[in-house]
């Protein structure tokens, strides 16, 4: 196993670095010895079928799950032991995690802004509300919003601290195509403006093709492909990433090799 | 450095920690403020209890010289018991709010530290306790002429010992829910009631069978209720009892914090934080 250096202030450290990462729940291996390093400003998609290990990998990058062995480091901090040194530099968005329903959008953003220590919070909330078309919703309860509106609020919460590392778990799940496209555009713009690093778990291959400059494909907790979407499509001789995904999934289910 | 750090305030000082605690207190205050039925519920049960025991005591006072002498004994016990119950529930329910609203993942991913979450829950439990008990204490005075503040310093000692015990229970229940999820929710609601017979709320420790008395004496609230009986019946403040309760509370709080830390770690090992609320 490769030994990683201890956490420093993280300024020269990669945004995320995973070495020999393994997670076993009882007798089930959720993540099985994966390694990768993310460079600043990259957008990396974690792909794979249900149970491939995407969510567990992201959870270990967030420090919510402690690895069985190996390390997940963010800006040099070991997320199993030193996560509080870097949590203010990260954020995440997932449709499977909500903010409090009975608080208004403004109250929610105010609370998370305080938790992250955002300077000039009122102005920041106003700016982000304008940018994400939330101004008219600020005084409405989060629980009363539509799915699309909730996603915009979650996105506002995720961008409130201008994170250098953004973890997105199916950010456009259950959204209509127009809203999903709008969310992708916002993410693209944020990443290009802030040179933020993004880890994206998604089942939407069109979304991955559009946003990601790197694809890490997981199956049964192992990395079976790690390249750009274009390289992956070319190597498999397919037209789209979705076709590649289906080819890999069906070969995998038949027990065949993962080579094209 | 990066834009993120210039946009954010300092993260590691006491001021930063205080800011995060106050953010969480504000979050819970918004919940209390937004729902009058919830506020009414805070007052409802202590009020019903107080009225029921108060009228019972009034009835007994007409037929028994002891009950006449012990005016305020039942009402005082009810009020103090509700201090323990309301404070523990205030702590645990505030935490359960995060799971019910599927917000725990956001909090655990934020810079909020576990100790800061606990500080916020303690503060909120005190706020809820005041919301619940001030109107009920006022009613006790108006209906039955029982002024809890007439107990003076003794009341402060009783109150402090009971709320510290409630936080210890809150830490354990919160840790259990973190580790085992909403399946353990009932534990958070019910654990405090195990203490009702053991802490001798309405009767002296000597009433218990001999083998059970050491168990009762290992619990800080027992000393509080013994102390209440001493002051109401004999006008004696048992300072040594309050010190014994305080010493036990230090042990229980340390054990509660250790249990919380262990169960949080166990939840991270077993991946239950990710599945919470689903």
Contacts between the chains, C-beta under 8 A, distances in Angstrom:
chain1	res1	chain2	res2	distance
A	11	B	1	6.5
A	11	B	2	7.9
A	23	B	271	7.7
A	25	B	270	7.2
A	25	B	271	6.2
A	30	B	271	7.9
A	55	B	274	6.7
A	56	B	271	7.1
A	56	B	274	7.7
A	59	B	271	6.9
A	59	B	273	7.7
A	59	B	274	4.7
A	62	B	108	7.9
A	62	B	109	5.3
A	63	B	268	7.6
A	64	B	105	7.1
A	64	B	108	5.7
A	64	B	109	7.0
A	64	B	268	6.4
A	64	B	271	8.0
A	64	B	273	4.7
A	64	B	274	5.6
A	65	B	268	6.0
A	65	B	269	7.8
A	65	B	271	5.0
A	65	B	273	7.2
A	65	B	274	6.2
A	66	B	265	7.5
A	66	B	268	4.6
A	66	B	269	5.1
A	80	B	268	7.9
A	84	B	111	6.5
A	84	B	113	5.9
A	87	B	109	6.6
A	87	B	110	6.5
A	87	B	111	4.7
A	88	B	4	7.5
A	88	B	8	5.8
A	88	B	11	5.1
A	88	B	111	4.6
A	89	B	2	7.5
A	89	B	4	5.4
A	89	B	5	7.4
A	90	B	109	7.4
A	91	B	109	7.3
A	92	B	105	7.9
A	92	B	109	5.6
A	94	B	105	7.2
A	96	B	102	7.5
A	96	B	278	7.0
A	97	B	102	5.7
A	97	B	103	7.2
A	97	B	105	4.0
A	97	B	106	5.8
A	98	B	101	5.9
A	98	B	102	4.3
A	98	B	103	6.1
A	99	B	101	7.4
A	99	B	103	5.8
A	99	B	106	6.2
A	100	B	27	6.8
A	100	B	30	7.9
A	100	B	31	7.1
A	100	B	97	7.2
A	100	B	101	4.6
A	100	B	103	5.4
A	101	B	101	5.3
A	102	B	30	7.8
A	102	B	31	5.9
A	102	B	34	5.3
A	102	B	35	6.7
A	102	B	101	7.6
A	103	B	27	7.1
A	103	B	30	5.2
A	103	B	31	7.1
A	103	B	34	7.2
A	107	B	27	7.8
A	107	B	30	5.1
A	110	B	26	7.6
A	111	B	23	5.1
A	111	B	24	7.6
A	111	B	26	6.2
A	111	B	27	4.7
A	111	B	30	7.9
A	112	B	106	7.2
A	112	B	110	6.8
A	114	B	19	5.9
A	114	B	20	7.0
A	114	B	22	7.1
A	114	B	23	3.5
A	114	B	26	7.3
A	115	B	20	5.4
A	115	B	23	5.0
A	115	B	24	7.7
A	115	B	107	7.8
A	115	B	110	4.5
A	115	B	111	6.2
A	115	B	112	5.4
A	116	B	8	6.3
A	116	B	110	6.5
A	116	B	111	6.2
A	117	B	8	4.8
A	117	B	9	3.8
A	117	B	10	7.1
A	117	B	11	5.9
A	117	B	16	6.0
A	117	B	19	6.4
A	117	B	20	7.8
A	117	B	111	7.1
A	118	B	7	6.4
A	118	B	8	6.2
A	118	B	9	7.4
A	119	B	7	5.8
A	119	B	8	6.5
A	119	B	9	5.7
A	124	B	7	7.7
A	141	B	34	8.0
A	157	B	106	7.1
A	161	B	4	6.4
A	161	B	7	6.9
A	161	B	8	6.1
A	162	B	3	5.6
A	162	B	4	4.9
A	162	B	7	5.1
A	163	B	4	6.4
A	164	B	2	5.5
A	164	B	4	5.2
A	194	B	3	6.2
